[in-house]
């Protein structure tokens, strides 16, 4: 028998209500910000740990690999599980694990305890992302791209704020001050309890779930679904390798090529992150209005001329080009995620976990590989090589045209049937 906290072997409806629940969307976006502040904090602490415990660069890389691979591998598994057995309060549970990892990190006294702490933060992140993406979709009122944009921009800002807060709080006060970030996790737990209460009260009616999913079927044959997912993952691969080259090495590039001071380079990196946040906000609603495939195509291919020019631009145009690159390239992820969710209705958690986990894992591995490449060649060579990565976006030509979401929303949830793709 089902309990208020569990429904077994059912699909959740695509959305609840006819209009977006903006209070829920902004709350889950804020929780994403709070969660990813902690995610951005961990790598910002590496110089402190390296100095305090005489860590090698190989050990630093192992911490990053453990943290990111833990999160990457667990996310699709968590999503697959909660698709069939939803847990309204699993989000708060995941943040509890993150809180424990933070406290342990503030008290860590060896490389091994740092590894365990970072792993706990990775596990908490893995639990958070699939279910929170589902909450955003449920609160979308059918405007799935807009909902994912609001959700994702919170995480984007959070990851950008993590290093800044570390600089102000931890650098001057030492390792023990990491515990102050527990307030971040505690606030997120309170908000996630509110989200969990809404989740259970609004969605957990078996009749509502069954009525909303009775006629839902995949828009494509299984072989086409697998082919389309492979293309989307290839696009994520190209996008996050290039994004990693900017996020991890842009400051070094500016210092090496234009001899900027560290502070000026960091400000320009923050401007890049701000442009990606704007792109995320734009990409989702545009996909709702005109169709996901066009946003995916325009985003990844549209950025290619700018990435090819960037390695040869002067300082002024480098700033302009990186803003345009962040704005255009970041608009794709919301469209890619929603497109993938519509390929496999009823598997929102699994798809969200797969794509968040894959993006996170590719970004981490790319940072390590590009760092080795830079050691053997130069930062300039890294940017000239990565400039071609968006060319993989030509694969988007082979994605089938799904019916635009704005037309699907005209049908009631119980009548929603996805037609065959063109």
C-alpha positions in Angstrom: 0.0 0.0 0.0 1.2 3.5 -0.8 2.1 5.9 1.9 2.1 9.7 1.7 5.8 9.6 1.1 5.8 6.9 -1.6 4.0 5.8 -4.7 5.5 2.7 -6.4 5.6 2.0 -10.1 3.8 5.1 -11.3 4.6 8.0 -13.6 4.3 11.5 -12.4 2.4 14.0 -14.5 4.4 16.4 -16.7 3.1 19.4 -14.8 0.5 20.4 -12.2 -1.9 23.2 -13.0 -2.4 25.4 -16.1 0.1 28.2 -15.1 3.6 28.0 -13.7 3.8 27.9 -9.9 6.4 30.7 -9.7 6.7 30.6 -5.9 7.8 26.9 -6.2 10.0 27.6 -9.2 11.9 30.5 -7.5 12.2 28.5 -4.3 13.7 25.4 -6.0 16.0 27.8 -8.0 17.2 29.4 -4.8 17.8 25.9 -3.4 19.8 25.1 -6.5 21.8 28.3 -5.8 22.5 27.3 -2.2 23.5 23.7 -3.3 25.9 24.8 -6.0 27.5 27.4 -3.8 28.8 24.4 -1.9 29.8 22.7 -5.2 31.7 25.8 -6.2 33.3 26.1 -2.8 35.1 22.7 -2.9 37.6 23.5 -5.7 38.2 27.0 -4.3 39.6 25.4 -1.2 42.3 23.5 -3.0 45.1 26.1 -2.5 44.3 26.0 1.3 44.4 22.2 1.5 47.5 22.0 -0.7 49.4 24.4 1.6 48.1 23.0 4.9 48.6 19.3 4.1 51.4 19.4 1.4 49.2 17.8 -1.2 50.5 17.1 -4.6 48.7 18.1 -7.8 47.9 14.5 -8.4 46.1 14.3 -5.0 44.2 17.5 -5.8 43.1 16.0 -9.1 42.0 12.8 -7.3 39.8 14.9 -4.9 38.2 16.5 -8.0 37.8 13.2 -9.7 36.2 11.5 -6.7 33.8 14.3 -6.0 32.7 14.7 -9.6 32.6 11.1 -10.6 30.6 10.2 -7.4 28.0 12.8 -8.3 28.0 11.9 -12.0 27.5 8.2 -11.6 24.9 8.4 -8.8 22.6 11.0 -10.4 21.0 8.8 -13.1 20.7 6.0 -10.6 18.9 8.2 -8.1 16.7 9.6 -10.9 15.8 6.1 -12.1 14.9 5.0 -8.6 12.7 8.1 -7.8 10.9 7.8 -11.1 9.3 4.6 -9.8 9.4 5.4 -6.1 9.2 9.2 -5.6 10.4 10.5 -2.3 9.1 14.1 -1.6 11.6 14.7 1.2 14.6 13.1 -0.5 15.9 16.6 -1.4 16.1 17.5 2.3 17.9 14.2 3.0 20.4 14.9 0.3 21.2 18.3 1.7 21.7 16.6 5.1 24.4 14.5 3.6 26.0 17.7 2.1 25.8 19.3 5.5 27.7 16.4 7.1 30.3 16.6 4.4 30.8 20.3 5.0 31.2 19.9 8.7 33.7 17.0 8.2 35.6 19.1 5.6 36.0 21.9 8.2 37.5 19.4 10.6 39.5 17.3 8.1 43.1 16.7 9.1 44.4 14.5 6.3 44.1 13.8 2.6 41.9 10.8 3.3 39.4 12.7 5.4 39.2 15.4 2.8 38.4 12.7 0.2 35.6 11.3 2.3 34.2 14.8 2.9 34.3 15.7 -0.8 32.6 12.4 -1.5 29.8 13.2 0.9 29.2 16.5 -0.8 29.2 14.7 -4.2 26.5 12.3 -2.9 24.4 15.1 -1.6 24.6 16.8 -5.0 23.7 13.6 -6.8 20.5 13.2 -4.7 19.6 16.9 -5.1 19.7 17.4 -8.9 17.3 14.7 -10.4 14.4 15.3 -8.0 14.8 19.1 -8.0 14.7 19.1 -11.8 11.4 17.0 -11.5 10.0 19.6 -9.1 10.8 22.3 -11.6 9.0 20.4 -14.3 5.9 19.7 -12.1 5.7 23.4 -11.2 6.1 24.5 -14.9 2.4 24.7 -15.8 3.5 23.3 -19.2 6.2 25.9 -19.8 9.0 23.4 -19.2 11.8 25.4 -20.8 11.1 28.5 -18.7 10.9 26.3 -15.5 14.3 24.6 -16.3 15.8 28.0 -17.0 14.7 29.4 -13.6 16.0 26.3 -11.9 19.3 26.2 -13.7 20.2 29.8 -13.4 20.1 29.4 -9.7 22.8 26.7 -9.9 24.8 28.8 -12.3 25.0 31.8 -10.0 25.6 29.5 -7.0 28.6 27.9 -8.6 30.0 31.3 -9.5 29.4 32.6 -5.9 31.2 29.7 -4.3 34.8 30.8 -5.0 34.0 34.5 -4.2 32.5 33.5 -0.8 35.5 31.2 -0.1 37.8 34.2 -0.8 36.0 36.4 1.7 35.2 33.9 4.4 37.7 31.0 4.3 41.0 32.5 3.0 41.3 34.9 5.9 39.9 32.7 8.7 41.2 29.3 7.9 39.8 25.8 7.4 37.5 25.8 10.5 35.5 28.7 8.9 34.2 26.3 6.3 31.6 25.4 9.0 30.0 28.8 8.4 28.7 27.4 5.1 26.6 25.0 7.2 24.1 28.0 7.5 23.8 27.7 3.7 22.9 24.0 3.9 20.5 24.6 6.8 18.6 27.3 5.0 18.4 25.0 2.0 17.0 22.2 4.2 14.3 24.4 5.5 13.3 25.5 2.0 13.4 21.9 0.7 11.1 20.8 3.5 8.6 23.4 2.2 9.2 22.0 -1.3 8.7 18.4 -0.1 5.4 19.4 1.6 4.1 21.0 -1.6 5.4 18.0 -3.6 3.5 15.5 -1.5 0.3 17.5 -1.1 0.0 18.5 -4.8 1.2 15.4 -6.6 0.8 12.3 -4.4 -2.7 11.3 -5.4 -2.8 8.0 -7.3 -5.9 9.0 -9.3 -4.3 12.3 -10.4 -1.1 10.5 -11.4 -2.9 7.8 -13.3 -5.3 10.3 -15.0 -2.4 12.4 -16.1 -0.3 9.6 -17.6 -2.9 7.2 -19.0 -2.3 8.2 -22.6 1.2 9.4 -22.5 3.6 7.5 -24.8 7.0 8.0 -26.3 7.0 10.2 -29.4 9.4 8.0 -31.3 10.3 4.3 -31.8 12.9 3.0 -29.3 15.7 3.0 -31.8 15.1 6.6 -32.7 14.9 7.5 -29.1 18.3 6.0 -28.4 19.7 7.7 -31.5 18.4 11.1 -30.4 19.7 10.6 -26.9 23.1 9.8 -28.3 23.1 13.0 -30.3 22.1 15.0 -27.3 24.9 13.5 -25.1 27.4 14.3 -27.9 26.2 17.9 -27.8 26.6 18.0 -24.1 30.1 16.6 -24.5 31.1 19.4 -26.9 29.4 22.1 -24.9 30.9 21.2 -21.5 34.4 20.6 -22.8 34.4 24.2 -24.2 32.7 25.6 -21.1 35.4 23.9 -19.0 38.1 25.5 -21.0 36.7 28.9 -20.0 35.6 28.1 -16.5 38.9 26.5 -15.4 41.5 28.4 -17.5 40.2 31.7 -18.6 41.9 33.7 -15.9 45.2 31.9 -16.7 44.6 32.7 -20.4 44.1 36.4 -19.7 47.1 36.6 -17.4 49.4 34.8 -19.8 48.3 36.5 -23.0 47.4 40.0 -21.9 49.3 40.2 -18.6 46.3 41.2 -16.6 46.4 41.2 -12.8 44.6 38.4 -11.0 41.8 40.6 -9.8 41.0 41.9 -13.3 41.0 38.4 -14.7 38.7 37.2 -12.0 36.2 40.0 -12.7 36.2 39.1 -16.4 35.5 35.5 -15.4 32.6 36.6 -13.3 31.3 38.6 -16.3 31.4 35.4 -18.3 29.5 33.5 -15.7 26.9 36.3 -15.6 26.5 36.0 -19.4 25.9 32.3 -19.1 23.2 32.9 -16.6 21.5 35.3 -19.0 21.7 32.7 -21.7 20.1 30.1 -19.6 17.2 32.4 -18.8 16.7 33.2 -22.5 17.1 29.7 -23.9 14.3 28.0 -22.0 11.4 30.4 -22.9 12.6 30.6 -26.5 12.5 26.8 -26.7 8.9 26.9 -25.3 7.9 29.3 -28.0 9.6 28.1 -31.1 10.7 24.6 -30.4 13.7 22.9 -28.7 15.5 21.7 -31.8 15.9 25.3 -33.1 17.4 26.5 -29.9 19.8 23.6 -29.7 20.9 24.0 -33.3 21.2 27.8 -33.1 23.0 27.7 -29.7 25.8 25.3 -30.4 26.4 26.0 -34.1 25.7 29.7 -33.6 28.6 30.0 -31.2 31.2 28.4 -33.5 32.3 31.6 -35.4 33.0 33.3 -32.1 35.0 30.4 -30.6 37.1 30.2 -33.8 37.9 34.0 -33.6 38.5 34.2 -29.8 42.2 32.8 -29.8 43.2 35.6 -32.2 41.3 38.5 -30.7 42.8 41.4 -28.7 41.9 42.1 -25.1 38.8 44.3 -25.9 37.3 41.8 -28.4 38.2 38.9 -26.1 35.9 40.4 -23.5 33.1 40.9 -26.0 33.5 37.5 -27.6 33.4 35.6 -24.3 30.2 37.4 -23.3 28.6 36.3 -26.6 29.9 32.8 -26.2 28.5 32.5 -22.7 25.2 34.0 -23.7 24.7 31.8 -26.8 26.2 28.5 -25.7 24.5 28.3 -22.3 21.1 28.7 -23.9 21.2 25.1 -25.1 21.2 23.2 -21.9 17.6 23.9 -20.9 16.4 23.0 -24.4 18.5 19.8 -24.5 17.2 18.7 -21.1 13.5 19.4 -21.8 13.9 17.8 -25.3 15.3 14.6 -23.7 12.5 14.6 -21.1 9.9 14.7 -23.9 11.6 11.8 -25.7 11.0 9.5 -22.7 7.8 10.7 -20.9 7.6 9.5 -17.3 11.4 9.3 -16.8 12.1 12.8 -15.7 14.3 11.8 -12.8 16.4 9.4 -14.8 16.9 11.7 -17.8 17.6 14.7 -15.5 20.1 12.7 -13.5 21.7 11.3 -16.7 22.2 14.7 -18.3 23.3 16.6 -15.1 25.6 13.8 -14.2 27.1 13.5 -17.7 27.6 17.3 -17.9 29.2 17.3 -14.5 31.5 14.4 -15.3 32.5 15.7 -18.7 33.3 19.1 -17.2 35.5 17.5 -14.5 37.4 15.2 -16.8 37.8 17.9 -19.4 39.4 20.2 -16.8 41.9 17.6 -15.9 42.8 16.7 -19.6 43.0 20.3 -20.7 45.3 21.1 -17.7 47.6 18.3 -18.9 47.4 19.6 -22.4 48.3 23.1 -21.2 51.3 21.8 -19.3 52.6 20.1 -22.4 51.8 22.9 -24.8 50.3 26.3 -23.8 47.0 27.9 -22.7 46.8 29.5 -26.2 47.0 26.0 -27.8 44.2 24.8 -25.6 41.9 27.6 -26.8 42.8 27.1 -30.4 42.0 23.4 -30.1 38.8 23.8 -28.1 37.6 26.4 -30.6 36.4 23.5 -32.9 34.4 21.7 -30.3 31.1 23.4 -31.1 31.3 22.0 -34.6 29.9 18.8 -33.1 26.7 20.8 -33.0 26.1 19.9 -36.6 24.8 16.6 -35.3 21.7 18.5 -34.2 20.6 18.4 -37.8 19.7 14.8 -37.3 17.4 15.4 -34.3 13.7 14.7 -35.1 11.3 17.6 -35.0 9.1 17.1 -32.0 5.8 19.1 -31.8 6.4 22.5 -30.2 5.5 22.6 -26.5 3.2 25.6 -27.0 0.9 23.4 -29.2 1.0 20.5 -26.8 -0.1 22.7 -24.0 -3.5 23.2 -25.7 -4.3 19.6 -24.9 -5.4 18.6 -21.4 -2.9 16.4 -19.5 -5.1 13.3 -19.7 -5.4 13.8 -23.5 -1.8 14.6 -24.2 -0.4 12.3 -26.8 2.8 12.9 -28.6 2.5 12.5 -32.3 5.1 10.8 -34.4 8.0 13.1 -35.3 8.5 14.4 -38.8 
